Amino acid sequence: MTRATRSMLLGLFLACSIATTGQAANDTALRLSNASASNTAYVRIANSSAFSLQRFTLEAWVQRVGTGYGFTTDGGGASIISKPVENTVGMDIASWHLHWTNAGQINFDLTHTVGSSGVYVNSTPVATPLARHHLAATFDGDTIRLFVDGSLSGQAAWGLGTVYYGADDVLLGADNFGAGYLRRFDGYIDDVRIWDHALTRAQIAATMNCRLTGTESGLVAYLPFDSSSLSDATGHGHGGVNGGLAGSLSYLPLTALSVCAPVAVEGSPRLQGSGMHVMVFPEPAVGPVTVRFDLAREGWARLDLVDVAGRKVGTLASGYYSAGRHEVARDLRNLGGIRPSAGRHYVRLESRGRTVASPVVLLR
């Protein structure tokens, strides 16, 4: 194996196999209708320290239907995902925002000081602005990069220091700036992903057509909008609520993502980089299970069973553990007198401020 090949493999942590296992059940996309004050909707995700990222990747599949609602005099476009300082006006008034313009460009802003310093970057226009496209913005601490359908489409250097973060919610399909700059998106948004590191072009291209499990290392929030839900599939609890009118938010089929078979590759950060890993077996589970987890450093750790919205159902174990591999055996049918409902849950491992989770389906 050449050094170049080894380096590429070290950077990849998930890939889609050529053969897929079919389409996801109940695969739906978020449909936001934004045409007027009486026909408007967006999604609000509560602020969390987990979103205060100095390196990150934002991803989403989008398809415009109309021009949107809440524009005044500029061509900045409609918001796909943003963390704005709401109800204010000026320049650089969002930690970051990713817009889809009427000219078919990605417009991205990253802020250092609210109202005075930040970096704006636009992608090149795409030939089919009303078609379905995958958009991604990455920031590695030095450079902002914009990708359309897995290809680099714009970039800009960053030399301002830290990214600004306040107690601002994350919004999907809106910015809610003052003076009528609501920037409501009219169309489909699907498979929104927020990562705590900058993915490479190869990683984006390899995974953008695949549904994730929600347990990938570094995945902060994952909203696939399947089964008509605004839940966060990571188990971290970053689900959303409709911030607009009920009838203006719906769930409709778009183009289904394949349920691809994940392939472990050399140097997978999920196995080595973070030093934390958790898995549950057997799965699906009828009752007793074994939870195997790895810690890179000794310290306090806790294993919780949580539902798909991130709400804690019960605690499996809690205590001070040495570095290395551990196993805990529990009967999930009864956690301290709590009887979890049947269906999809997550076993969540927390230690030293980091969280990873593994899905488990409970059967009756």
C-alpha angles and dihedrals in degrees: 000000000000123000090245092053092047091051091051092050092048089057096052122079102168135023135176117244117232090244114059129202095233135267125320118261114252091006106181136159130220112260114200117189110202116166106121145351089280094048109047140119142161138167124254121202115192117248117263135176085238088074094057092097126167089189123029153139126227118197137177142153110232140179122184120220104172137008093265132231136275105043124137122175109336138071097231091123136211124322122249098177129352146161099208137174093241128219094020137104135220140065126314095016099149132063082229138333133187115207133187107212129210086246090061098253133129109239114196132181127189117188132212100170121017112247097004118047138032142106126262121196132178129201122226113272117266122229094234108040093169094053127094111275139174113232127193136174121193132188122189097177093268108045138033113215129189123202131193116194091344097308127109108254105167143354143180136189121249121209103153102100123234126016116247118249129179134164091289126141124234113247130200116205097004146060100192096207121168127267092042098302093136093143094202114185119227111206143036128330119184142173099009113194131185117191130188093227140041113270118215123240089255092053093049093048092046097053108027094091093046131083112235126224093229093239098087115132113262095015105137099177134002122185111180092166091220122157088021093291138138091203125135107241093204093073090236093117099243095136122144142232131213108263094187139043117328096230093052096064119068142148121241137164116270120164109320119235117231120250094235125195109248114233120208110222133190114289095012106182088215087066101032116005102066095030089221125102135155132188135174128213142222095030128212088043129211097181129312115051137172118229113202117193138173128212124193092203135025118258147101115322136175134198116206133178108226134180126238091274091056095252113146113246098178145325121258098185141346131182150090113308135185122238114276137045125339136176131208124190117206139159106235091199090076124026107175092322094319116121109201118217121248118267140058119345137155134232104220123202118201125185135149093355095307128110133198128171141196124205122238129181113213118212129196 
